[in-house]
């Protein structure tokens, strides 16, 4: 797995924040080898489960070529398409950083912890979608548009 130490920190902070806010939450974890594989796994989960939200975690460190840009842009685009197609929040916390130091700043500690932010965003969006489903339980009919 790419950037294993930073990924472990990002995952741990995300999980800890989720469970501190909502101790009874079910937090299944699905690991993929790298960021490129995240969308296909997320799509599977969206199609075959009733997930309230998905949190996509990854750490991509920019190298000497534009490969990291291609990966993160593609992943971001696919995750956004899934969220709108499935009407399920998909939190994109696939970090695109310039160095391992930047990754560590975002995966560990209190100042800029993106795992904590991802957990809070997922819980906020899941709560919002519960309200939306209650207020608007059935889709508009085509003739109503």
N, C-alpha and C positions, 0 to 999 in steps of 0.2 A: 504494500500500500504506500502511496506517495505521501511524503511529509508526515510520517507516522506520529512523531512526538507532538507536533502542533495539532494534528487531527485529534489525538487523544485528549488534549487540553480543551479543544473546542467542543468535542462531544461531551466530556465530563461537565463542563460549565453549562452546557445546554440542558443536559439531563438533570443536573442538580437544581437549576432554576425552575424547570418544569415541575419537578416533584416538590420543591419548597412552596410553590404557589398552589399546586393541585396534587396533594400527596396520593390521591387514588387514581391518578392518570395512568393509563396504559401507554407505555412508551416502547413499542417494538423497534428494533434496530436492524437495519439491513445494510451490510457493508458491501461496497463495490471497490474494484481496484484503484479507480481514479475518478476525477471529476467527469470525464467524458461519458462514463457509464451511469451517472446519476439519473439522467432523464428516462432511460428505458426502465430502470428499477422503479422510479416514481410513477411512471405511466402504469406499470403493472399493479402497483399498490392502489392507485386511483381506480383502476378498472375492476379489481377483484376484492376490494374491501370497502368499508364505510368510514374511512378515515375522516376525522374532523379537520385535520390539517396535516400537511407534510412539511418537514423541515429538511432541506437539502443542505448538507454540510460538506465543505471541501476547502482545501488550501492549495492554491496554485501560485507558485513563485515564478515570477517573470525571469526568463533566461536571456540568452543573447539573440534569440530569434523571436518572431512574432507568434510562435506556437501557443503560448499561454493566452494571448489575446483571442485567438481563434477559439480555443477551448472554452474560455469563460464566456465569450459572447454567444457562442452556440448553446451552451448550457443555459444561460440566462434566458435566451429567446425561447427555448423549448419549455423550460419551467413555466414561463409566463403563459405560453399557449395552453399548457395543461391546466393551469389554474382557471383560465377563462373558459376553456372547453368543458371542464368537469365541474365548474362552479364550486371549487374547493380551494381554500387557501394553500398556496405552496410558497413557503418562505425560502427565499434564495439566500443562503449564507455560504455560498461558494466564494471564498475570499480570493481576490486577485491582488497580490502584493509584490513589491519590488525586491524584498529580501527576507531571509529567515528571521531577522530581527523584527521587521514589520509584522510578520506572521505571529511571532511570539507575543508581541504587544497586543494583538487582537484575540489571541486564543487563551491567554493566561492573565490572571490578575483582575483588578477591579476597574481600572481607568477606562478601558476601551474594549471590554470583553464582548465580542460579537456573539458568543454562545448565549450569554444572558439576554442580549437583544433579540436573538432568534426565538428563544423560548417565550419571551414576553409578547413578541409579535404574533407568534402562533396561537397563544392563548387568547390574545385580544381578538384576533380574526375568527377563531373558532366560536368565541362568545358572540361576536357580531353576526356570524352566519346562523347561529342558533336563533337569534332575534329575527333575522331576515326570513328564515324558514317558518317561524311562527307567524310573522306578519303577512307573509306571502307564500302560503303552503303549496300552491299549484302554479305552474307556469301560465303565462298569458296564452290565450288561444290565438292562432294565427289571424283569424278574422277580427280580433280585437285590436290588432296593431294598426 
